[in-house]
Amino acid sequence: MQNYLELFTDSFQRVINCRVGDEDFFAAFYDVFVGDSAEAAEKFSHVDMQEQREHLRKSLDLMVYFSIDRQASDDMLSIARTHSVSGNDIRPQLYEVWLESLLKTVSRFDPQFDDEVDIAWRVVLAPGISYMKLQHQRL
């Protein structure tokens, strides 16, 4: 039986320590994400992308912790509020594009990427993504 948290963690360490050409993982992700979605491109058109990349790193860490203990920290709740209908209104459907864009980027940056690593990312991030989607209308 696979330990998906371990597979995810190992892959995450590989991607954050890897560069493809001049790009790091987080910059490459946003290039893919805004390229895959006009809605994402519009949402990020007036955003400091360096700051956003730092937010992504923190968000991924929070989502990993959430997948382990299923307890929404104050930080996780704050992110959900920011993304809710009363905040930046990140529609639940955009999380699917986000995940697919993320995995496209992981596949470029992780030399060991395979079906099991893909599944590991999906399994580990699923609880956090579900939480964000469910909180969209509630907060």
C-alpha positions in Angstrom: 0.0 0.0 0.0 1.3 3.4 -1.0 2.0 6.1 1.6 0.6 9.0 -0.4 1.7 11.6 2.1 5.3 10.4 1.8 5.1 10.3 -2.0 3.6 13.8 -2.0 6.2 15.2 0.4 9.1 13.7 -1.6 7.7 15.1 -4.8 7.1 18.5 -3.3 10.7 18.7 -2.1 11.9 17.8 -5.6 9.8 20.4 -7.4 10.7 23.3 -5.0 14.3 22.5 -5.4 14.2 22.2 -9.2 14.5 24.8 -11.9 13.4 24.3 -15.5 15.4 26.8 -17.6 15.1 30.1 -15.7 11.8 29.2 -14.0 11.1 28.0 -10.6 8.1 25.8 -9.8 5.9 28.5 -8.4 6.4 30.9 -11.2 5.9 28.1 -13.8 2.7 27.1 -12.0 1.1 30.5 -12.4 2.2 30.7 -16.0 0.3 27.4 -16.6 -2.7 28.4 -14.5 -3.3 31.7 -16.1 -2.7 30.1 -19.5 -5.2 27.4 -18.8 -8.0 29.7 -17.6 -9.1 33.2 -18.7 -10.9 33.5 -15.3 -7.6 32.8 -13.5 -5.8 35.3 -15.7 -8.4 38.0 -14.9 -8.2 37.2 -11.1 -4.4 37.6 -11.1 -4.1 40.5 -13.5 -3.5 43.1 -10.8 -1.7 40.9 -8.3 1.9 41.0 -7.1 3.0 37.6 -8.4 6.1 37.4 -6.2 3.8 37.7 -3.2 1.3 35.4 -4.7 4.0 32.7 -5.2 4.8 33.0 -1.5 1.1 32.6 -0.7 0.9 29.5 -2.8 3.8 27.9 -0.9 2.1 28.7 2.4 -1.2 27.5 1.2 0.2 24.2 0.1 1.8 23.7 3.5 -1.6 24.5 5.2 -3.4 22.0 2.9 -0.9 19.3 3.8 -1.5 19.9 7.5 -5.2 20.0 6.9 -5.1 16.6 5.1 -3.3 15.1 8.1 -5.4 16.4 11.0 -8.6 17.7 9.3 -8.6 20.7 11.6 -9.0 24.0 9.9 -6.4 26.3 11.4 -7.0 30.1 11.7 -4.7 30.5 8.6 -6.8 28.0 6.6 -10.0 29.7 7.6 -8.5 33.1 6.6 -7.5 31.7 3.2 -11.1 30.3 2.8 -12.5 33.8 3.7 -10.2 35.5 1.2 -11.3 33.1 -1.5 -15.1 33.0 -0.6 -17.9 34.8 -2.4 -17.5 37.7 0.0 -13.8 37.9 -0.7 -12.1 37.4 -4.1 -14.9 35.1 -5.2 -12.9 32.2 -6.4 -15.6 29.9 -7.8 -15.4 26.3 -6.8 -15.0 25.2 -10.4 -11.7 27.1 -10.6 -10.2 24.7 -8.1 -10.3 21.9 -10.6 -8.4 24.0 -13.1 -6.0 25.0 -10.3 -5.3 21.3 -9.5 -4.9 20.3 -13.1 -2.5 23.2 -13.7 -0.6 22.4 -10.6 -0.2 18.7 -11.7 0.9 19.8 -15.2 3.6 21.9 -13.5 4.6 19.1 -11.1 5.0 16.7 -14.1 7.5 19.2 -15.6 9.5 19.8 -12.4 9.5 16.3 -10.8 11.8 13.9 -12.7 10.1 11.0 -10.8 6.6 12.1 -11.7 4.4 9.1 -12.5 0.8 7.9 -11.9 1.4 7.2 -8.2 2.9 10.7 -7.6 -0.1 12.2 -9.5 -2.4 10.3 -7.2 -0.5 11.3 -4.1 -0.8 15.0 -4.9 -4.6 14.5 -5.5 -5.1 12.5 -2.4 -3.2 14.9 -0.1 -4.7 18.1 -1.5 -8.3 16.8 -1.8 -9.4 17.6 1.7 -8.2 21.2 1.5 -9.7 21.7 -1.9 -13.0 20.3 -0.7 -12.9 22.6 2.3 -12.2 25.7 0.2 -15.1 24.8 -2.2 -17.5 24.2 0.6 -16.6 27.4 2.3 -17.1 29.5 -0.8 -20.8 30.4 -0.1 -20.6 30.0 3.7 -18.1 32.8 4.5 
